[in-house]
Amino acid sequence: MEHNAYEIIDRLCTVTNALVDITKMQAEVIAQMELSEKVEKELAEMRLSADRQLDIIEHRLRQIRR
């Protein structure tokens, strides 16, 4: 069970780091110019993907904690 918890934490950290990268990218783009529709859509898709991954990890973590 311990191994599973560490694996879940590792995956959670990976997704969280991806969210940090997305946020940094957004800040750079905003600083340079208004978001173009294409970039805005790409970032929205990246956020949605990361959010879905977090939901999956959270669900699995709840199963382990039971």
Summary of the structure (lengths in Angstrom):
residues: 66
radius of gyration: 15.2
end to end distance: 10.9
largest distance: 48.2
contacts: 151
relative contact order: 0.16
helix: 91%
strand: 0%
